[in-house]
Every structure is written in C-alpha cells, then in structure tokens.
Amino acid sequence: MRQYETMFIMKPEFDKEQAQAVVDRYVDIIKNNGGTVDKVSDWGKRRLAYEVKKYREGIYALINFQSEPAVAAELERNFKISEDVIRYLIIRTDDK
C-alpha cells in the first residue's frame, strides 16, 4: 500500500452538512476499495488565488490515506465527474 494525500475544493455555497456529505462520499470510496483513511482535515471556506470555474472562494478539505494505486485512480475518476468539486489534487507522500 502507498501513502497518498488529496486536497480538494468544493463549491462555496455548501453549508457544513453538505460539505461533510461530499467529504464522506470520498472517504467511503477509499474505504470501499480497500484503502484506509489516516486523517481528514476540514480547512473551511477560503478565498482562491484566482477564479476557478467562476468561483472566487471555495471550501477546502484534505484527506490522508493509504491504498493501492487503483484506489487513487478511482478517486480521481470520481473527482472528474463530480459537479461538487471545483479543483482537486492527489499526490503520493510515501518515500520512493
């Protein structure tokens, strides 16, 4: 298993419950595909450095997890088709 970190930005109009539901959906994707979630951080609403998909701010979330590369690929596929997420990044954090 490899160590990954993903940060994603959700639409700013979400309230706490809606944002948490989106985060829970991605945590479930990781767990249902055999990964383990180490840490979930809610960074809250922040101003973006530049406009992304016509938004000037967004709700940030960070998930640290361990999984096989296929789980990270499945997570990325879900980010791409989701209208709730305006930007995302998945990186490997383990040593090579």
Protein Blocks (a to p, Z undefined) as FASTA:
>chain_A
ZZddddddddfkbcfklmmmmmmmmmmmmmmnopacfbdcdebjaddfbdcehiabdcdd
dddddddfklmmmmmmmmmmpckbgbdcdddfbdZZ
